């Protein structure tokens, strides 16, 4: 072979290497093209979902950490509360399908009545003891909060195994979930003052907690609903996982949550004879508790009474569609009202919360009486919306009065007692709703009966809130040494 000099002369070679034909490549088949297209679509969808999730996580983190919440540790409490509320939503969805819609109405009323009675009894016993217990357990608030979540994680796992046959273990585990949920509210409230950012008031902090819980429940509910579609036990296992994560977050709360420096027990009675048991509180706070008790009474009544009534909506409501959709509209109206009330409360800067808390009770009673006379499906939705707004504003106003009138060193016991009393009001309203439904009361009669009870309660609250009586009671409290530096603190808060 003739040897060629470098550089290689392409012109001398009639068939350069690059022009020589290689092995033939088969054209892609239709199945291959479809697989490639599906792969591209899935990768694009994954990128969009990942980007959306990252964006949503970033917005949620900015919300929980804004205003100094990240520096004070308050953001950790918000994240913990998000998992708590998400877990509660999963439990509520699974139990609602079990207690209300999968058994005959007669059996369901008896089961729920027994459930509420068993729920009320522990609170009736624990109510006078919860404050002193927390006062002694201050050094372990993080563990106290974590225990309430761990108990619910365990109870949800037990419920998942017992939900199919509704055995006695099912009801005891459900009771454990509810009692632990309310105990969480008390222990969490005792921790809030210790994590307040410098720029936050107690009202703003509770508003942010409420909004965080609402957002978490809105995200968790569809997931729990999808799991419940496969079986109620899957929604409960999902809830158990959420509570387990919440338990870890509770233990990781800042150590200052356990601080109890300068705190003392508080007594709810403003009478002079009780001062020796602890510092008394102002008449405005006591009246705020009374007003909120009425609001919670109505909320508990409507929750239970409507849950049974709307299983078979009466013809007078004018609803011809799916009963579950109607119940969803009423419950959704109440949830939307709660969110609207929270937004109003956090945006408004009222210096007279004692007037607001009575005003929302008056509004609740007025709308209730109107709906009782003009009861249709759309007035029922309006009632749910109104009850949600009034309950939210009433609770925020009570928080404002506690912040203004109760010294910081006694707020822990104050929150413990108030949360327990309000829960008792809700359970009492639920029992009244079951009793009226069991007597075959029509929705109109049921609403008018509870309306008459609330009118009597409203008259009592208004009578107790008269300026002369309030001045007399608060004068006694000042004479007994409940003012001084605390009075200056109230003036400072009122001037904000």
Secondary structure, 3 states (H helix, E strand, C coil): CCCCCCCCCHHHCCCCHHHCCCCCCCCCCHHHHHHHHHHHHHHHHHHHHHHHHHHHHHHHHHHHHHHHHHHHCHHHHHHHHHHHHHHHHHHHHHHHHHHCCCCCHHHHHHHHHHHHHHHHHHHHHHHHHHHHHHHHCHHHHHHHHHHHHHHHHHHHHHHHHHCCCCCHHHHHHHHHHHHHHHHHHHHHHHHHHHHCCCCCCHHHHHHHHHHHHHHHHHHHHHHHHHHHHHCHHHHHHHHHHHHHHHHHHHHCCCHHHHCCCCCCCECCCCCHHHHHHCECCCHHHHHHHHHHHHHHHHHHHHHHHHHHHHHHCCHHHCCCCCHHHHHHHHHHHHHHHHHHHHHHHHHCCCCCHHHHHHHHHHHHHHHHHHHHHCCCHHHHHHHHHHHHHHHHHHHHHHHHHHHHHCCHHHHHHHHHHHHHHHHHHHHHHHHHHHHHHHCCCCHHHHHHHHHHHHHHHHHHHHHHCCHHHHHHHHHHHHHCCCCCHHHHHHHHHHCC
